[in-house]
Amino acid sequence: MKELIDKIKMNAQINDEQAAKALDTIKDFVKEKFPMMAGAVDKLFEADATAPQQDEDYL
């Protein structure tokens, strides 16, 4: 999710907090419009948040 927040920040020229709020708004909108996908949306962003982060210095 960090990668997506960084992309939102860069494209919209906003700060971390604003980008996180924008992403939450998008997630809520998708879940509201497509309630049958709510679980999948939650899982998608939960999985990204708990995925192990790669050490960029290692690469």
N, C-alpha and C positions, 0 to 999 in steps of 0.2 A: 504494500500500500504506500510505502514511502516513495517509491518510484512514481506512482500516479500523483501523489501530492506534489512532488517536485515538478512534474510536468505541468500540473495545473498552475502552480506558482509561476513558473517561467512563462507560460502562454498568456496568463491573465495579469501578470506582473503584480501579484499580491503576496502577502506574507503567509507564514506557516498556518497560523490560526484561521485566516480567511480561507485558505485552500482546504483545510480540514473541514470547515463548516460547509464549503461548497460540495465536497465529496459526500458528506453526510446528507445534505439536501438531495443530491442525486440518488443516493441509495434509498432514502425514504420515498422519493417520487416513484422510483421503479417498483418498490414494494407496494405502494398504494395503487398504482395503475395495473400491476400484475401480481395480485396477492398470491397466486399459485406459485410464484417464483421467489417469494419472500425468504423461504428457507435456503434456497440456492444462493441468493444474494448474500445472506448472512454468512453462509459457509464460504463463499468465494472470498469475501473480505476477511473473515476470520482466519482462513488458511494462509492468506498473504501476510497477515499480521503475526502469525506464529511460525512462519517459515524461517529457517535459519538464515541469518544474514551472511553474505559472503564478505570476506575481508578483501577489500580492493587492493591492498598492498600485496596480498598473496598472489593475485592474478598478475 
